[in-house]
Amino acid sequence: MNQAKQDIDVSFEQLVQACDNQRHWVLSLIEENVIDVSEPAQKAHYNGFHLAVVRRSWRIHRDFDASAAATALILDLLTELDDLRRRP
């Protein structure tokens, strides 16, 4: 049985709710290109991947008091580490 992959649609407000209602944090992530949008943040369309990134970013910020720029760097390094671990 072949099911088409479906993703969830997430609003800007739902992203904000995912990080303890810190609207400025989500805007900072967009400014740092952690989340790539092509339209104004409040009108952009988001998906489950964006939601996961916002949640992970918020945990990094909360746990380590990391700025948005530092969080972006940490996320890049974690992605690179994951890629290296997958290599044979």
C-alpha positions as CSV (number, residue, x, y, z in Angstrom):
1,M,0.0,0.0,0.0
2,N,1.5,3.3,-1.1
3,Q,0.3,6.3,0.8
4,A,1.2,9.8,-0.2
5,K,3.2,11.7,2.4
6,Q,1.3,14.4,4.0
7,D,2.6,17.2,6.2
8,I,0.8,19.4,8.6
9,D,0.2,23.0,8.0
10,V,1.4,25.2,10.9
11,S,0.5,28.9,11.3
12,F,2.9,31.5,12.6
13,E,1.0,31.7,15.8
14,Q,1.4,27.9,16.3
15,L,5.2,28.3,15.9
16,V,5.1,31.1,18.5
17,Q,3.1,28.9,20.9
18,A,5.7,26.1,20.5
19,C,8.3,28.4,22.1
20,D,6.4,29.7,25.1
21,N,4.8,32.5,23.1
22,Q,8.1,34.2,22.3
23,R,7.2,35.9,19.1
24,H,10.5,37.7,18.9
25,W,12.3,34.3,19.1
26,V,10.6,33.0,16.0
27,L,11.3,36.2,14.2
28,S,15.0,36.0,15.2
29,L,15.1,32.4,13.8
30,I,13.7,33.7,10.5
31,E,16.2,36.5,10.5
32,E,19.1,34.0,11.1
33,N,17.7,31.9,8.2
34,V,17.1,28.9,10.6
35,I,13.6,29.0,9.1
36,D,13.5,30.0,5.4
37,V,10.4,32.0,4.4
38,S,9.8,33.9,1.2
39,E,6.9,36.0,2.4
40,P,6.2,38.1,5.6
41,A,6.5,35.8,8.7
42,Q,2.9,36.1,9.8
43,K,1.6,35.2,6.3
44,A,4.1,32.5,5.4
45,H,3.2,28.8,5.3
46,Y,5.0,26.5,7.7
47,N,5.0,22.7,8.0
48,G,5.9,20.0,10.5
49,F,9.7,20.4,9.8
50,H,9.5,24.1,10.7
51,L,7.7,23.2,13.9
52,A,10.3,20.7,14.8
53,V,13.1,23.2,14.1
54,V,11.4,25.9,16.2
55,R,11.0,23.4,19.1
56,R,14.6,22.2,19.0
57,S,15.8,25.8,18.7
58,W,13.8,26.9,21.7
59,R,15.2,24.0,23.8
60,I,18.7,25.0,22.9
61,H,18.0,28.7,23.7
62,R,16.3,27.8,26.9
63,D,18.8,25.2,28.2
64,F,22.0,27.1,27.2
65,D,20.8,30.7,27.0
66,A,22.0,30.7,23.4
67,S,21.2,33.6,21.1
68,A,19.5,33.1,17.8
69,A,22.8,33.3,16.0
70,A,24.4,30.8,18.4
71,T,21.4,28.5,18.0
72,A,21.7,28.6,14.2
73,L,25.4,27.6,14.5
74,I,24.6,24.8,17.0
75,L,21.9,23.5,14.7
76,D,24.3,23.5,11.7
77,L,26.9,21.6,13.8
78,L,24.3,19.1,15.0
79,T,23.2,18.5,11.4
80,E,26.8,18.0,10.3
81,L,27.4,15.6,13.2
82,D,24.3,13.6,12.2
83,D,25.6,13.4,8.6
84,L,29.0,12.2,9.7
85,R,27.4,9.5,11.9
86,R,25.5,8.2,9.0
87,R,28.6,7.6,6.9
88,P,29.9,4.1,6.7
